[in-house]
């Protein structure tokens, strides 16, 4: 019993001593990378060989290798991502990625990035994931020239929205044979770009020779900025008469927007022969128009009277103007009549202008024209008989103010206008006056002592507020008969007791 227990303890002590020594030398396995066939040819697909060798003493698992390129013209097109389940100690794994090098890639050295990720398992089962990146050098040493082929591109693929862009299309023979009967068709892959005259015919192109043709690309003003593609399809025959075809995608970019001039017809001003028309009157309305921006074609003007029927057209409502150039002016006239029972106020008339703009699209503009109607207002002063006044004396004009018109007027006030004959003494406020309703009034005035005898006109100013609260006034003349002032005989009165005594004595004056 004691012997067995001692043996167990000896084995446990031995395991504790041995375990660290096993792990110590192999804590991190080492993967060595070796690359072969690093010399590449432009214009071809090239294959390189990558060897991953485990130089450690233990296996590594789930080895992931990712090969990438950041060089323009160099791309990893096959086996760029590889996974190996296990690489044993002192063993290797090889694979052959395919790299395409564009024919225009300059000769020289380049680098690719290889990212390695693998898992290591310790003896006690603890995993450890290790990741590292390293640079792989490759060299482009020569360029492969195809025997037959065309290269098609634009010399300046930058476009402006809102105009027709003229660009140069280059067709180059990149092969080693002469090509004949070349036909190139350029089409757009987006509704924002239209190719005008996109068909090209070239009789012959020798190796390395290029042909340039002007192509027009129309871009509407509403096209968003960005990158778009065109497709160039080429057919041709080689030196043996065999037919070939190429298809290339050409990138273009819309970078600017041209501000287009839009067609606009403006109503610059308008005049009426009567600025304040009265009920029953006729007037002429003249509209002054101007074309701005771009050309306008088939310009027409329609005037619509006010919906209340205050104004009636005496001429046709639709008038044809024709074509107008930018900056050109023209006038249109209409004759209208005011309704006899129209109330005072401001009445809008609608003006509709239609045209065809410079892009061939219909356009229109609406304007409002306001005309003013004022009531008929005529004042008369009614007096009974004639008025006589004396030189150097004061007199009173008593009469009735009569309004002959279509509407009442407010805040009416009367006063005498002074001159070299008459001077005002007072004025009278009568308030609102209705048509055909006389209002009595009294005005006091004086007559100059130097006035000549005879009939003179007394000017009475009648002021009131109209429908727009504007102070207005009219003058009504009243004839006044001026006479010389009569002499008054002064008689001394005799009476009382002295008269009686003189009568009794018989000595009364004769």
Residue, then its C-alpha position, 0 to 999 in steps of 0.5 A: x500500500x505504501x509502495x503504490x502511493x509512493x509510485x503515484x506521487x513520483x509520476x505526478x512530480x515527473x509530469x509537473x517537471x516535464x510539461x513546461x519543457x515541452x511547451x517552452x521551445x514551441x510557443x509560437x510556430x513560425x510560417x515562412x513565406x516564399x514567392x516564385x515567378x514574380x516577373x509579370x507581363x503587362x496585358x496578360x494574366x500572370x501566375x505566381x507561386x506562394x509557398x507557406x512553410x511551417x518551420x515550427x515543431x507543432x502543426x498550425x490550423x485554419x490557415x487563411x491567406x488573403x492576397x490583395x493589390x492596391x496598385x492601379x492596373x494590377x488585380x488578383x483575379x483568382x486564388x486571392x483567398x485560400x484556406x488550409x485546414x492544417x500545416x504540419x511542422x516542417x511541412x509546406x503548402x503551395x498555391x498559385x494565384x492569378x494576377x492580371x496586369x493591364x497593358x498600360x501598366x508601366x514597367x517596374x516593381x510593385x508590391x502586393x499584400x499577403x495577410x495570414x491568419x492561423x490557429x495554434x493549439x497548445x498541449x493543454x488545449x488552449x487555442x491561440x490565433x495569430x495574424x500577420x501581414x507582409x509585403x510581396x514584391x512583384x516586377x512588371x518586366x515587359x508588355x504583351x502586345x495583342x495581335x488584334x484589338x482596338x482601344x476606344x476612349x474619350x480624351x476628355x470625359x468631363x461633361x456639363x449638364x444643361x448643354x451639348x458637350x463636344x468630346x473627342x473619341x479616340x479609336x486606336x489600333x493596339x494590335x500588330x495587324x492593320x485593321x480595315x472597315x472599322x465601324x464604331x457605335x457609341x451608345x449611352x447607358x443612362x437617360x441623362x446622356x444622349x449621344x448625337x451622331x454616335x456612329x463612326x466609320x474608319x477605312x483603315x488603321x495601322x498598328x499603333x495608329x489612332x483616329x479622333x472624331x468629335x462626338x456630341x453628348x447632350x446632357x439635360x440641365x436636370x441631370x445629377x452630378x456623378x459618374x456614368x458609362x457609355x458603351x462602344x461597340x466596334x466591328x472590323x476585319x483583320x489582314x486575312x479578312x476575318x471579322x472581329x468585334x470589341x465592346x468597351x465601357x467608357x466612363x464619363x462624369x457630369x461635374x458642372x451644371x450650366x444655368x439655362x436662360x429660361x423664357x419669361x414674358x413680363x408685364x412691365x407696366x400698364x396704363x389706362x386712358x382714364x385712371x379713375x373711370x366713372x360709371x358709363x365711361x369707356x377707356x383704353x387699357x394698354x399693356x406693356x410686355x417684355x421678353x427676358x431670358x430666351x426667345x419666345x414663340x407664338x406669344x398670345x395674350x388673353x384679358x379676362x374681365x372682373x367676375x362682377x361684370x363691372x368692366x365689359x370688353x369692347x375688343x376681342x379678349x385674345x390677341x396674338x403677338x407672335x415671336x419675341x427676342x430676349x429684351x424685345x418689348x411690345x404693347x397690347x391695347x384693349x377697350x373697355x366700358x364701365x357698367x353704368x351702375x358700378x360702385x366705387x372701388x378697385x376691380x382686378x382683371x386677369x391677364x394670361x400670357x401663353x408662349x412656346x419657350x426656347x426649348x419648344x415647351x409651352x409656357x405661360x404667365x398670369x398677371x393681375x391688372x387693377x382698374x379704379x372706378x370713382x362715383x359721379x359727384x356734382x354739387x349745386x347750390x340752390x338759392x331762392x331768388x338773387x342775393x344782394x350785398x353791399x360794398x364794405x358790408x357783410x352778408x349771408x349766403x343761405x341756400x341748399x347743397x344738392x348732390x347729383x351723383x351715384x353715391x353718397x359722400x361723407x364728411x362734407x364741409x363748405x367754405x367761401x374762397x377769398x379773393x379781391x372781392x369777397x372774404x370768408x367769415x366762417x365755414x359750415x360742416x354738413x356731414x354726409x350728403x345723399x344724392x338728390x337730398x338738399x342740405x341747408x346751410x348758411x355762410x357769412x362773408x364780407x364784400x370789399x369796400x373797393x369792389x365794383x358794383x354789379x354781378x360777381x361770382x362768389x366761389x364756394x368750395x365743397x370738400x369731402x372724402x371719397x371711397x378711398x378716404x382721400x380729401x377731394x373738393x369742388x368749387x361751386x360759383x354763386x352770382x352775387x349782386x353788389x350794390x353801393x351802400x345807401x346813405x341814411x338821412x339823420x333826422x333829429x326828433x323833436x317832441x315832448x313838452x317843447x313841441x307842445x309849447x311851440x305848437x301852442x305859441x305858433x312858432x313850429x318850424x316849417 
